[in-house]
């Protein structure tokens, strides 16, 4: 706490039980960053090739402006859509597995009750 009554917040660390600073696990790991960076470099190479091709073929300047915007819109959707598909898949799996887990918890509870009665 500082003198003004507000806690100091640090986005990249937190306090452990011993009061030492601990680095938090990232929701966007370095490996995923590297994959996204590589894909963006590849897509920018396609962009350059597309612009050079349109220029060489003498396409209209309006089309030469619109095609890259459409292209990068498609790239953005392609990079964003898998996250939402993943979340949807996790939700479906959770809904499918939760009843099975609850059933196993009930079985464990019954076994523990029987064991408890045997000890009494």
Phi and psi restraints in degrees (range 20) as a CNS / XPLOR table:
assign (resid 1 and name C) (resid 2 and name N)
       (resid 2 and name CA) (resid 2 and name C) 1.0 -99.8 20.0 2
assign (resid 2 and name N) (resid 2 and name CA)
       (resid 2 and name C) (resid 3 and name N) 1.0 177.9 20.0 2
assign (resid 2 and name C) (resid 3 and name N)
       (resid 3 and name CA) (resid 3 and name C) 1.0 -64.7 20.0 2
assign (resid 3 and name N) (resid 3 and name CA)
       (resid 3 and name C) (resid 4 and name N) 1.0 -23.6 20.0 2
assign (resid 3 and name C) (resid 4 and name N)
       (resid 4 and name CA) (resid 4 and name C) 1.0 -88.3 20.0 2
assign (resid 4 and name N) (resid 4 and name CA)
       (resid 4 and name C) (resid 5 and name N) 1.0 4.6 20.0 2
assign (resid 4 and name C) (resid 5 and name N)
       (resid 5 and name CA) (resid 5 and name C) 1.0 88.7 20.0 2
assign (resid 5 and name N) (resid 5 and name CA)
       (resid 5 and name C) (resid 6 and name N) 1.0 1.0 20.0 2
assign (resid 5 and name C) (resid 6 and name N)
       (resid 6 and name CA) (resid 6 and name C) 1.0 -105.3 20.0 2
assign (resid 6 and name N) (resid 6 and name CA)
       (resid 6 and name C) (resid 7 and name N) 1.0 146.0 20.0 2
assign (resid 6 and name C) (resid 7 and name N)
       (resid 7 and name CA) (resid 7 and name C) 1.0 -79.6 20.0 2
assign (resid 7 and name N) (resid 7 and name CA)
       (resid 7 and name C) (resid 8 and name N) 1.0 145.1 20.0 2
assign (resid 7 and name C) (resid 8 and name N)
       (resid 8 and name CA) (resid 8 and name C) 1.0 -78.8 20.0 2
assign (resid 8 and name N) (resid 8 and name CA)
       (resid 8 and name C) (resid 9 and name N) 1.0 133.8 20.0 2
assign (resid 8 and name C) (resid 9 and name N)
       (resid 9 and name CA) (resid 9 and name C) 1.0 -113.5 20.0 2
assign (resid 9 and name N) (resid 9 and name CA)
       (resid 9 and name C) (resid 10 and name N) 1.0 136.3 20.0 2
assign (resid 9 and name C) (resid 10 and name N)
       (resid 10 and name CA) (resid 10 and name C) 1.0 -122.9 20.0 2
assign (resid 10 and name N) (resid 10 and name CA)
       (resid 10 and name C) (resid 11 and name N) 1.0 125.3 20.0 2
assign (resid 10 and name C) (resid 11 and name N)
       (resid 11 and name CA) (resid 11 and name C) 1.0 -73.0 20.0 2
assign (resid 11 and name N) (resid 11 and name CA)
       (resid 11 and name C) (resid 12 and name N) 1.0 -21.1 20.0 2
assign (resid 11 and name C) (resid 12 and name N)
       (resid 12 and name CA) (resid 12 and name C) 1.0 -109.6 20.0 2
assign (resid 12 and name N) (resid 12 and name CA)
       (resid 12 and name C) (resid 13 and name N) 1.0 1.3 20.0 2
assign (resid 12 and name C) (resid 13 and name N)
       (resid 13 and name CA) (resid 13 and name C) 1.0 -148.1 20.0 2
assign (resid 13 and name N) (resid 13 and name CA)
       (resid 13 and name C) (resid 14 and name N) 1.0 166.1 20.0 2
assign (resid 13 and name C) (resid 14 and name N)
       (resid 14 and name CA) (resid 14 and name C) 1.0 -143.5 20.0 2
assign (resid 14 and name N) (resid 14 and name CA)
       (resid 14 and name C) (resid 15 and name N) 1.0 168.8 20.0 2
assign (resid 14 and name C) (resid 15 and name N)
       (resid 15 and name CA) (resid 15 and name C) 1.0 -90.0 20.0 2
assign (resid 15 and name N) (resid 15 and name CA)
       (resid 15 and name C) (resid 16 and name N) 1.0 136.8 20.0 2
assign (resid 15 and name C) (resid 16 and name N)
       (resid 16 and name CA) (resid 16 and name C) 1.0 -86.3 20.0 2
assign (resid 16 and name N) (resid 16 and name CA)
       (resid 16 and name C) (resid 17 and name N) 1.0 -179.2 20.0 2
assign (resid 16 and name C) (resid 17 and name N)
       (resid 17 and name CA) (resid 17 and name C) 1.0 -62.3 20.0 2
assign (resid 17 and name N) (resid 17 and name CA)
       (resid 17 and name C) (resid 18 and name N) 1.0 -29.8 20.0 2
assign (resid 17 and name C) (resid 18 and name N)
       (resid 18 and name CA) (resid 18 and name C) 1.0 -86.0 20.0 2
assign (resid 18 and name N) (resid 18 and name CA)
       (resid 18 and name C) (resid 19 and name N) 1.0 0.1 20.0 2
assign (resid 18 and name C) (resid 19 and name N)
       (resid 19 and name CA) (resid 19 and name C) 1.0 88.4 20.0 2
assign (resid 19 and name N) (resid 19 and name CA)
       (resid 19 and name C) (resid 20 and name N) 1.0 0.4 20.0 2
assign (resid 19 and name C) (resid 20 and name N)
       (resid 20 and name CA) (resid 20 and name C) 1.0 -85.1 20.0 2
assign (resid 20 and name N) (resid 20 and name CA)
       (resid 20 and name C) (resid 21 and name N) 1.0 152.6 20.0 2
assign (resid 20 and name C) (resid 21 and name N)
       (resid 21 and name CA) (resid 21 and name C) 1.0 -76.7 20.0 2
assign (resid 21 and name N) (resid 21 and name CA)
       (resid 21 and name C) (resid 22 and name N) 1.0 137.4 20.0 2
assign (resid 21 and name C) (resid 22 and name N)
       (resid 22 and name CA) (resid 22 and name C) 1.0 -127.6 20.0 2
assign (resid 22 and name N) (resid 22 and name CA)
       (resid 22 and name C) (resid 23 and name N) 1.0 135.1 20.0 2
assign (resid 22 and name C) (resid 23 and name N)
       (resid 23 and name CA) (resid 23 and name C) 1.0 -76.1 20.0 2
assign (resid 23 and name N) (resid 23 and name CA)
       (resid 23 and name C) (resid 24 and name N) 1.0 131.1 20.0 2
assign (resid 23 and name C) (resid 24 and name N)
       (resid 24 and name CA) (resid 24 and name C) 1.0 -76.6 20.0 2
assign (resid 24 and name N) (resid 24 and name CA)
       (resid 24 and name C) (resid 25 and name N) 1.0 154.1 20.0 2
assign (resid 24 and name C) (resid 25 and name N)
       (resid 25 and name CA) (resid 25 and name C) 1.0 -72.2 20.0 2
assign (resid 25 and name N) (resid 25 and name CA)
       (resid 25 and name C) (resid 26 and name N) 1.0 137.1 20.0 2
assign (resid 25 and name C) (resid 26 and name N)
       (resid 26 and name CA) (resid 26 and name C) 1.0 -82.6 20.0 2
assign (resid 26 and name N) (resid 26 and name CA)
       (resid 26 and name C) (resid 27 and name N) 1.0 145.3 20.0 2
assign (resid 26 and name C) (resid 27 and name N)
       (resid 27 and name CA) (resid 27 and name C) 1.0 -81.8 20.0 2
assign (resid 27 and name N) (resid 27 and name CA)
       (resid 27 and name C) (resid 28 and name N) 1.0 -10.8 20.0 2
assign (resid 27 and name C) (resid 28 and name N)
       (resid 28 and name CA) (resid 28 and name C) 1.0 -128.8 20.0 2
assign (resid 28 and name N) (resid 28 and name CA)
       (resid 28 and name C) (resid 29 and name N) 1.0 81.4 20.0 2
assign (resid 28 and name C) (resid 29 and name N)
       (resid 29 and name CA) (resid 29 and name C) 1.0 -64.3 20.0 2
assign (resid 29 and name N) (resid 29 and name CA)
       (resid 29 and name C) (resid 30 and name N) 1.0 160.7 20.0 2
assign (resid 29 and name C) (resid 30 and name N)
       (resid 30 and name CA) (resid 30 and name C) 1.0 -60.3 20.0 2
assign (resid 30 and name N) (resid 30 and name CA)
       (resid 30 and name C) (resid 31 and name N) 1.0 -37.9 20.0 2
assign (resid 30 and name C) (resid 31 and name N)
       (resid 31 and name CA) (resid 31 and name C) 1.0 -63.3 20.0 2
assign (resid 31 and name N) (resid 31 and name CA)
       (resid 31 and name C) (resid 32 and name N) 1.0 -40.8 20.0 2
assign (resid 31 and name C) (resid 32 and name N)
       (resid 32 and name CA) (resid 32 and name C) 1.0 -67.4 20.0 2
assign (resid 32 and name N) (resid 32 and name CA)
       (resid 32 and name C) (resid 33 and name N) 1.0 -38.6 20.0 2
assign (resid 32 and name C) (resid 33 and name N)
       (resid 33 and name CA) (resid 33 and name C) 1.0 -59.7 20.0 2
assign (resid 33 and name N) (resid 33 and name CA)
       (resid 33 and name C) (resid 34 and name N) 1.0 -43.2 20.0 2
assign (resid 33 and name C) (resid 34 and name N)
       (resid 34 and name CA) (resid 34 and name C) 1.0 -64.5 20.0 2
assign (resid 34 and name N) (resid 34 and name CA)
       (resid 34 and name C) (resid 35 and name N) 1.0 -39.7 20.0 2
assign (resid 34 and name C) (resid 35 and name N)
       (resid 35 and name CA) (resid 35 and name C) 1.0 -63.9 20.0 2
assign (resid 35 and name N) (resid 35 and name CA)
       (resid 35 and name C) (resid 36 and name N) 1.0 -47.6 20.0 2
assign (resid 35 and name C) (resid 36 and name N)
       (resid 36 and name CA) (resid 36 and name C) 1.0 -61.7 20.0 2
assign (resid 36 and name N) (resid 36 and name CA)
       (resid 36 and name C) (resid 37 and name N) 1.0 -41.1 20.0 2
assign (resid 36 and name C) (resid 37 and name N)
       (resid 37 and name CA) (resid 37 and name C) 1.0 -63.0 20.0 2
assign (resid 37 and name N) (resid 37 and name CA)
       (resid 37 and name C) (resid 38 and name N) 1.0 -44.5 20.0 2
assign (resid 37 and name C) (resid 38 and name N)
       (resid 38 and name CA) (resid 38 and name C) 1.0 -61.6 20.0 2
assign (resid 38 and name N) (resid 38 and name CA)
       (resid 38 and name C) (resid 39 and name N) 1.0 -42.6 20.0 2
assign (resid 38 and name C) (resid 39 and name N)
       (resid 39 and name CA) (resid 39 and name C) 1.0 -63.9 20.0 2
assign (resid 39 and name N) (resid 39 and name CA)
       (resid 39 and name C) (resid 40 and name N) 1.0 -41.4 20.0 2
assign (resid 39 and name C) (resid 40 and name N)
       (resid 40 and name CA) (resid 40 and name C) 1.0 -66.0 20.0 2
assign (resid 40 and name N) (resid 40 and name CA)
       (resid 40 and name C) (resid 41 and name N) 1.0 -37.5 20.0 2
assign (resid 40 and name C) (resid 41 and name N)
       (resid 41 and name CA) (resid 41 and name C) 1.0 -63.2 20.0 2
assign (resid 41 and name N) (resid 41 and name CA)
       (resid 41 and name C) (resid 42 and name N) 1.0 -43.4 20.0 2
assign (resid 41 and name C) (resid 42 and name N)
       (resid 42 and name CA) (resid 42 and name C) 1.0 -62.3 20.0 2
assign (resid 42 and name N) (resid 42 and name CA)
       (resid 42 and name C) (resid 43 and name N) 1.0 -44.7 20.0 2
assign (resid 42 and name C) (resid 43 and name N)
       (resid 43 and name CA) (resid 43 and name C) 1.0 -66.0 20.0 2
assign (resid 43 and name N) (resid 43 and name CA)
       (resid 43 and name C) (resid 44 and name N) 1.0 -34.7 20.0 2
assign (resid 43 and name C) (resid 44 and name N)
       (resid 44 and name CA) (resid 44 and name C) 1.0 -69.4 20.0 2
assign (resid 44 and name N) (resid 44 and name CA)
       (resid 44 and name C) (resid 45 and name N) 1.0 -31.7 20.0 2
assign (resid 44 and name C) (resid 45 and name N)
       (resid 45 and name CA) (resid 45 and name C) 1.0 -64.3 20.0 2
assign (resid 45 and name N) (resid 45 and name CA)
       (resid 45 and name C) (resid 46 and name N) 1.0 -42.6 20.0 2
assign (resid 45 and name C) (resid 46 and name N)
       (resid 46 and name CA) (resid 46 and name C) 1.0 -62.0 20.0 2
assign (resid 46 and name N) (resid 46 and name CA)
       (resid 46 and name C) (resid 47 and name N) 1.0 -38.3 20.0 2
assign (resid 46 and name C) (resid 47 and name N)
       (resid 47 and name CA) (resid 47 and name C) 1.0 -59.2 20.0 2
assign (resid 47 and name N) (resid 47 and name CA)
       (resid 47 and name C) (resid 48 and name N) 1.0 -48.4 20.0 2
assign (resid 47 and name C) (resid 48 and name N)
       (resid 48 and name CA) (resid 48 and name C) 1.0 -61.4 20.0 2
assign (resid 48 and name N) (resid 48 and name CA)
       (resid 48 and name C) (resid 49 and name N) 1.0 -44.5 20.0 2
assign (resid 48 and name C) (resid 49 and name N)
       (resid 49 and name CA) (resid 49 and name C) 1.0 -61.8 20.0 2
assign (resid 49 and name N) (resid 49 and name CA)
       (resid 49 and name C) (resid 50 and name N) 1.0 -38.7 20.0 2
assign (resid 49 and name C) (resid 50 and name N)
       (resid 50 and name CA) (resid 50 and name C) 1.0 -64.8 20.0 2
assign (resid 50 and name N) (resid 50 and name CA)
       (resid 50 and name C) (resid 51 and name N) 1.0 -43.6 20.0 2
assign (resid 50 and name C) (resid 51 and name N)
       (resid 51 and name CA) (resid 51 and name C) 1.0 -65.5 20.0 2
assign (resid 51 and name N) (resid 51 and name CA)
       (resid 51 and name C) (resid 52 and name N) 1.0 -42.9 20.0 2
assign (resid 51 and name C) (resid 52 and name N)
       (resid 52 and name CA) (resid 52 and name C) 1.0 -63.3 20.0 2
assign (resid 52 and name N) (resid 52 and name CA)
       (resid 52 and name C) (resid 53 and name N) 1.0 -42.3 20.0 2
assign (resid 52 and name C) (resid 53 and name N)
       (resid 53 and name CA) (resid 53 and name C) 1.0 -63.1 20.0 2
assign (resid 53 and name N) (resid 53 and name CA)
       (resid 53 and name C) (resid 54 and name N) 1.0 -45.2 20.0 2
assign (resid 53 and name C) (resid 54 and name N)
       (resid 54 and name CA) (resid 54 and name C) 1.0 -64.0 20.0 2
assign (resid 54 and name N) (resid 54 and name CA)
       (resid 54 and name C) (resid 55 and name N) 1.0 -39.2 20.0 2
assign (resid 54 and name C) (resid 55 and name N)
       (resid 55 and name CA) (resid 55 and name C) 1.0 -67.2 20.0 2
assign (resid 55 and name N) (resid 55 and name CA)
       (resid 55 and name C) (resid 56 and name N) 1.0 -41.6 20.0 2
assign (resid 55 and name C) (resid 56 and name N)
       (resid 56 and name CA) (resid 56 and name C) 1.0 -67.0 20.0 2
assign (resid 56 and name N) (resid 56 and name CA)
       (resid 56 and name C) (resid 57 and name N) 1.0 -35.2 20.0 2
assign (resid 56 and name C) (resid 57 and name N)
       (resid 57 and name CA) (resid 57 and name C) 1.0 -81.9 20.0 2
assign (resid 57 and name N) (resid 57 and name CA)
       (resid 57 and name C) (resid 58 and name N) 1.0 -5.6 20.0 2
assign (resid 57 and name C) (resid 58 and name N)
       (resid 58 and name CA) (resid 58 and name C) 1.0 73.1 20.0 2
assign (resid 58 and name N) (resid 58 and name CA)
       (resid 58 and name C) (resid 59 and name N) 1.0 36.2 20.0 2
assign (resid 58 and name C) (resid 59 and name N)
       (resid 59 and name CA) (resid 59 and name C) 1.0 -67.3 20.0 2
assign (resid 59 and name N) (resid 59 and name CA)
       (resid 59 and name C) (resid 60 and name N) 1.0 158.8 20.0 2
assign (resid 59 and name C) (resid 60 and name N)
       (resid 60 and name CA) (resid 60 and name C) 1.0 -61.0 20.0 2
assign (resid 60 and name N) (resid 60 and name CA)
       (resid 60 and name C) (resid 61 and name N) 1.0 144.9 20.0 2
assign (resid 60 and name C) (resid 61 and name N)
       (resid 61 and name CA) (resid 61 and name C) 1.0 -64.5 20.0 2
assign (resid 61 and name N) (resid 61 and name CA)
       (resid 61 and name C) (resid 62 and name N) 1.0 -32.5 20.0 2
assign (resid 61 and name C) (resid 62 and name N)
       (resid 62 and name CA) (resid 62 and name C) 1.0 -65.6 20.0 2
assign (resid 62 and name N) (resid 62 and name CA)
       (resid 62 and name C) (resid 63 and name N) 1.0 -43.0 20.0 2
assign (resid 62 and name C) (resid 63 and name N)
       (resid 63 and name CA) (resid 63 and name C) 1.0 -66.3 20.0 2
assign (resid 63 and name N) (resid 63 and name CA)
       (resid 63 and name C) (resid 64 and name N) 1.0 -38.9 20.0 2
assign (resid 63 and name C) (resid 64 and name N)
       (resid 64 and name CA) (resid 64 and name C) 1.0 -64.0 20.0 2
assign (resid 64 and name N) (resid 64 and name CA)
       (resid 64 and name C) (resid 65 and name N) 1.0 -24.8 20.0 2
assign (resid 64 and name C) (resid 65 and name N)
       (resid 65 and name CA) (resid 65 and name C) 1.0 -85.2 20.0 2
assign (resid 65 and name N) (resid 65 and name CA)
       (resid 65 and name C) (resid 66 and name N) 1.0 -37.7 20.0 2
assign (resid 65 and name C) (resid 66 and name N)
       (resid 66 and name CA) (resid 66 and name C) 1.0 -75.1 20.0 2
assign (resid 66 and name N) (resid 66 and name CA)
       (resid 66 and name C) (resid 67 and name N) 1.0 -38.9 20.0 2
assign (resid 66 and name C) (resid 67 and name N)
       (resid 67 and name CA) (resid 67 and name C) 1.0 -61.2 20.0 2
assign (resid 67 and name N) (resid 67 and name CA)
       (resid 67 and name C) (resid 68 and name N) 1.0 -46.9 20.0 2
assign (resid 67 and name C) (resid 68 and name N)
       (resid 68 and name CA) (resid 68 and name C) 1.0 -63.4 20.0 2
assign (resid 68 and name N) (resid 68 and name CA)
       (resid 68 and name C) (resid 69 and name N) 1.0 -34.2 20.0 2
assign (resid 68 and name C) (resid 69 and name N)
       (resid 69 and name CA) (resid 69 and name C) 1.0 -65.0 20.0 2
assign (resid 69 and name N) (resid 69 and name CA)
       (resid 69 and name C) (resid 70 and name N) 1.0 -43.1 20.0 2
assign (resid 69 and name C) (resid 70 and name N)
       (resid 70 and name CA) (resid 70 and name C) 1.0 -63.6 20.0 2
assign (resid 70 and name N) (resid 70 and name CA)
       (resid 70 and name C) (resid 71 and name N) 1.0 -42.4 20.0 2
assign (resid 70 and name C) (resid 71 and name N)
       (resid 71 and name CA) (resid 71 and name C) 1.0 -59.0 20.0 2
assign (resid 71 and name N) (resid 71 and name CA)
       (resid 71 and name C) (resid 72 and name N) 1.0 -49.3 20.0 2
assign (resid 71 and name C) (resid 72 and name N)
       (resid 72 and name CA) (resid 72 and name C) 1.0 -70.3 20.0 2
assign (resid 72 and name N) (resid 72 and name CA)
       (resid 72 and name C) (resid 73 and name N) 1.0 -27.5 20.0 2
assign (resid 72 and name C) (resid 73 and name N)
       (resid 73 and name CA) (resid 73 and name C) 1.0 -63.8 20.0 2
assign (resid 73 and name N) (resid 73 and name CA)
       (resid 73 and name C) (resid 74 and name N) 1.0 -42.9 20.0 2
assign (resid 73 and name C) (resid 74 and name N)
       (resid 74 and name CA) (resid 74 and name C) 1.0 -65.3 20.0 2
assign (resid 74 and name N) (resid 74 and name CA)
       (resid 74 and name C) (resid 75 and name N) 1.0 -40.4 20.0 2
assign (resid 74 and name C) (resid 75 and name N)
       (resid 75 and name CA) (resid 75 and name C) 1.0 -62.6 20.0 2
assign (resid 75 and name N) (resid 75 and name CA)
       (resid 75 and name C) (resid 76 and name N) 1.0 -43.1 20.0 2
assign (resid 75 and name C) (resid 76 and name N)
       (resid 76 and name CA) (resid 76 and name C) 1.0 -62.6 20.0 2
assign (resid 76 and name N) (resid 76 and name CA)
       (resid 76 and name C) (resid 77 and name N) 1.0 -42.7 20.0 2
assign (resid 76 and name C) (resid 77 and name N)
       (resid 77 and name CA) (resid 77 and name C) 1.0 -64.1 20.0 2
assign (resid 77 and name N) (resid 77 and name CA)
       (resid 77 and name C) (resid 78 and name N) 1.0 -40.8 20.0 2
assign (resid 77 and name C) (resid 78 and name N)
       (resid 78 and name CA) (resid 78 and name C) 1.0 -64.8 20.0 2
assign (resid 78 and name N) (resid 78 and name CA)
       (resid 78 and name C) (resid 79 and name N) 1.0 -30.4 20.0 2
assign (resid 78 and name C) (resid 79 and name N)
       (resid 79 and name CA) (resid 79 and name C) 1.0 -85.1 20.0 2
assign (resid 79 and name N) (resid 79 and name CA)
       (resid 79 and name C) (resid 80 and name N) 1.0 -23.6 20.0 2
assign (resid 79 and name C) (resid 80 and name N)
       (resid 80 and name CA) (resid 80 and name C) 1.0 -93.4 20.0 2
assign (resid 80 and name N) (resid 80 and name CA)
       (resid 80 and name C) (resid 81 and name N) 1.0 -37.5 20.0 2
assign (resid 80 and name C) (resid 81 and name N)
       (resid 81 and name CA) (resid 81 and name C) 1.0 -57.1 20.0 2
assign (resid 81 and name N) (resid 81 and name CA)
       (resid 81 and name C) (resid 82 and name N) 1.0 -41.0 20.0 2
assign (resid 81 and name C) (resid 82 and name N)
       (resid 82 and name CA) (resid 82 and name C) 1.0 -58.0 20.0 2
assign (resid 82 and name N) (resid 82 and name CA)
       (resid 82 and name C) (resid 83 and name N) 1.0 -33.3 20.0 2
assign (resid 82 and name C) (resid 83 and name N)
       (resid 83 and name CA) (resid 83 and name C) 1.0 -60.8 20.0 2
assign (resid 83 and name N) (resid 83 and name CA)
       (resid 83 and name C) (resid 84 and name N) 1.0 -47.1 20.0 2
assign (resid 83 and name C) (resid 84 and name N)
       (resid 84 and name CA) (resid 84 and name C) 1.0 -70.1 20.0 2
assign (resid 84 and name N) (resid 84 and name CA)
       (resid 84 and name C) (resid 85 and name N) 1.0 -35.5 20.0 2
assign (resid 84 and name C) (resid 85 and name N)
       (resid 85 and name CA) (resid 85 and name C) 1.0 -64.7 20.0 2
assign (resid 85 and name N) (resid 85 and name CA)
       (resid 85 and name C) (resid 86 and name N) 1.0 -38.7 20.0 2
assign (resid 85 and name C) (resid 86 and name N)
       (resid 86 and name CA) (resid 86 and name C) 1.0 -63.1 20.0 2
assign (resid 86 and name N) (resid 86 and name CA)
       (resid 86 and name C) (resid 87 and name N) 1.0 -47.1 20.0 2
assign (resid 86 and name C) (resid 87 and name N)
       (resid 87 and name CA) (resid 87 and name C) 1.0 -61.0 20.0 2
assign (resid 87 and name N) (resid 87 and name CA)
       (resid 87 and name C) (resid 88 and name N) 1.0 -40.4 20.0 2
assign (resid 87 and name C) (resid 88 and name N)
       (resid 88 and name CA) (resid 88 and name C) 1.0 -65.2 20.0 2
assign (resid 88 and name N) (resid 88 and name CA)
       (resid 88 and name C) (resid 89 and name N) 1.0 -40.6 20.0 2
assign (resid 88 and name C) (resid 89 and name N)
       (resid 89 and name CA) (resid 89 and name C) 1.0 -64.8 20.0 2
assign (resid 89 and name N) (resid 89 and name CA)
       (resid 89 and name C) (resid 90 and name N) 1.0 -41.1 20.0 2
assign (resid 89 and name C) (resid 90 and name N)
       (resid 90 and name CA) (resid 90 and name C) 1.0 -63.1 20.0 2
assign (resid 90 and name N) (resid 90 and name CA)
       (resid 90 and name C) (resid 91 and name N) 1.0 -41.5 20.0 2
assign (resid 90 and name C) (resid 91 and name N)
       (resid 91 and name CA) (resid 91 and name C) 1.0 -62.4 20.0 2
assign (resid 91 and name N) (resid 91 and name CA)
       (resid 91 and name C) (resid 92 and name N) 1.0 -44.6 20.0 2
assign (resid 91 and name C) (resid 92 and name N)
       (resid 92 and name CA) (resid 92 and name C) 1.0 -63.2 20.0 2
assign (resid 92 and name N) (resid 92 and name CA)
       (resid 92 and name C) (resid 93 and name N) 1.0 -44.0 20.0 2
assign (resid 92 and name C) (resid 93 and name N)
       (resid 93 and name CA) (resid 93 and name C) 1.0 -63.2 20.0 2
assign (resid 93 and name N) (resid 93 and name CA)
       (resid 93 and name C) (resid 94 and name N) 1.0 -41.1 20.0 2
assign (resid 93 and name C) (resid 94 and name N)
       (resid 94 and name CA) (resid 94 and name C) 1.0 -63.0 20.0 2
assign (resid 94 and name N) (resid 94 and name CA)
       (resid 94 and name C) (resid 95 and name N) 1.0 -44.0 20.0 2
assign (resid 94 and name C) (resid 95 and name N)
       (resid 95 and name CA) (resid 95 and name C) 1.0 -64.0 20.0 2
assign (resid 95 and name N) (resid 95 and name CA)
       (resid 95 and name C) (resid 96 and name N) 1.0 -33.2 20.0 2
assign (resid 95 and name C) (resid 96 and name N)
       (resid 96 and name CA) (resid 96 and name C) 1.0 -76.8 20.0 2
assign (resid 96 and name N) (resid 96 and name CA)
       (resid 96 and name C) (resid 97 and name N) 1.0 -38.0 20.0 2
assign (resid 96 and name C) (resid 97 and name N)
       (resid 97 and name CA) (resid 97 and name C) 1.0 -86.5 20.0 2
assign (resid 97 and name N) (resid 97 and name CA)
       (resid 97 and name C) (resid 98 and name N) 1.0 -29.9 20.0 2
assign (resid 97 and name C) (resid 98 and name N)
       (resid 98 and name CA) (resid 98 and name C) 1.0 -54.9 20.0 2
assign (resid 98 and name N) (resid 98 and name CA)
       (resid 98 and name C) (resid 99 and name N) 1.0 -46.3 20.0 2
assign (resid 98 and name C) (resid 99 and name N)
       (resid 99 and name CA) (resid 99 and name C) 1.0 -60.7 20.0 2
assign (resid 99 and name N) (resid 99 and name CA)
       (resid 99 and name C) (resid 100 and name N) 1.0 -36.4 20.0 2
assign (resid 99 and name C) (resid 100 and name N)
       (resid 100 and name CA) (resid 100 and name C) 1.0 -65.2 20.0 2
assign (resid 100 and name N) (resid 100 and name CA)
       (resid 100 and name C) (resid 101 and name N) 1.0 -40.9 20.0 2
assign (resid 100 and name C) (resid 101 and name N)
       (resid 101 and name CA) (resid 101 and name C) 1.0 -65.4 20.0 2
assign (resid 101 and name N) (resid 101 and name CA)
       (resid 101 and name C) (resid 102 and name N) 1.0 -44.6 20.0 2
assign (resid 101 and name C) (resid 102 and name N)
       (resid 102 and name CA) (resid 102 and name C) 1.0 -60.8 20.0 2
assign (resid 102 and name N) (resid 102 and name CA)
       (resid 102 and name C) (resid 103 and name N) 1.0 -38.9 20.0 2
assign (resid 102 and name C) (resid 103 and name N)
       (resid 103 and name CA) (resid 103 and name C) 1.0 -61.9 20.0 2
assign (resid 103 and name N) (resid 103 and name CA)
       (resid 103 and name C) (resid 104 and name N) 1.0 -42.6 20.0 2
assign (resid 103 and name C) (resid 104 and name N)
       (resid 104 and name CA) (resid 104 and name C) 1.0 -66.2 20.0 2
assign (resid 104 and name N) (resid 104 and name CA)
       (resid 104 and name C) (resid 105 and name N) 1.0 -39.0 20.0 2
assign (resid 104 and name C) (resid 105 and name N)
       (resid 105 and name CA) (resid 105 and name C) 1.0 -60.7 20.0 2
assign (resid 105 and name N) (resid 105 and name CA)
       (resid 105 and name C) (resid 106 and name N) 1.0 -41.3 20.0 2
assign (resid 105 and name C) (resid 106 and name N)
       (resid 106 and name CA) (resid 106 and name C) 1.0 -63.0 20.0 2
assign (resid 106 and name N) (resid 106 and name CA)
       (resid 106 and name C) (resid 107 and name N) 1.0 -42.2 20.0 2
assign (resid 106 and name C) (resid 107 and name N)
       (resid 107 and name CA) (resid 107 and name C) 1.0 -61.1 20.0 2
assign (resid 107 and name N) (resid 107 and name CA)
       (resid 107 and name C) (resid 108 and name N) 1.0 -44.2 20.0 2
assign (resid 107 and name C) (resid 108 and name N)
       (resid 108 and name CA) (resid 108 and name C) 1.0 -62.3 20.0 2
assign (resid 108 and name N) (resid 108 and name CA)
       (resid 108 and name C) (resid 109 and name N) 1.0 -42.0 20.0 2
assign (resid 108 and name C) (resid 109 and name N)
       (resid 109 and name CA) (resid 109 and name C) 1.0 -62.0 20.0 2
assign (resid 109 and name N) (resid 109 and name CA)
       (resid 109 and name C) (resid 110 and name N) 1.0 -43.7 20.0 2
assign (resid 109 and name C) (resid 110 and name N)
       (resid 110 and name CA) (resid 110 and name C) 1.0 -63.4 20.0 2
assign (resid 110 and name N) (resid 110 and name CA)
       (resid 110 and name C) (resid 111 and name N) 1.0 -41.8 20.0 2
assign (resid 110 and name C) (resid 111 and name N)
       (resid 111 and name CA) (resid 111 and name C) 1.0 -64.0 20.0 2
assign (resid 111 and name N) (resid 111 and name CA)
       (resid 111 and name C) (resid 112 and name N) 1.0 -41.3 20.0 2
assign (resid 111 and name C) (resid 112 and name N)
       (resid 112 and name CA) (resid 112 and name C) 1.0 -65.7 20.0 2
assign (resid 112 and name N) (resid 112 and name CA)
       (resid 112 and name C) (resid 113 and name N) 1.0 -38.3 20.0 2
assign (resid 112 and name C) (resid 113 and name N)
       (resid 113 and name CA) (resid 113 and name C) 1.0 -62.3 20.0 2
assign (resid 113 and name N) (resid 113 and name CA)
       (resid 113 and name C) (resid 114 and name N) 1.0 -45.4 20.0 2
assign (resid 113 and name C) (resid 114 and name N)
       (resid 114 and name CA) (resid 114 and name C) 1.0 -61.2 20.0 2
assign (resid 114 and name N) (resid 114 and name CA)
       (resid 114 and name C) (resid 115 and name N) 1.0 -42.0 20.0 2
assign (resid 114 and name C) (resid 115 and name N)
       (resid 115 and name CA) (resid 115 and name C) 1.0 -63.8 20.0 2
assign (resid 115 and name N) (resid 115 and name CA)
       (resid 115 and name C) (resid 116 and name N) 1.0 -40.1 20.0 2
assign (resid 115 and name C) (resid 116 and name N)
       (resid 116 and name CA) (resid 116 and name C) 1.0 -63.9 20.0 2
assign (resid 116 and name N) (resid 116 and name CA)
       (resid 116 and name C) (resid 117 and name N) 1.0 -41.1 20.0 2
assign (resid 116 and name C) (resid 117 and name N)
       (resid 117 and name CA) (resid 117 and name C) 1.0 -66.4 20.0 2
assign (resid 117 and name N) (resid 117 and name CA)
       (resid 117 and name C) (resid 118 and name N) 1.0 -34.9 20.0 2
assign (resid 117 and name C) (resid 118 and name N)
       (resid 118 and name CA) (resid 118 and name C) 1.0 -66.4 20.0 2
assign (resid 118 and name N) (resid 118 and name CA)
       (resid 118 and name C) (resid 119 and name N) 1.0 -33.3 20.0 2
assign (resid 118 and name C) (resid 119 and name N)
       (resid 119 and name CA) (resid 119 and name C) 1.0 -75.6 20.0 2
assign (resid 119 and name N) (resid 119 and name CA)
       (resid 119 and name C) (resid 120 and name N) 1.0 -22.9 20.0 2
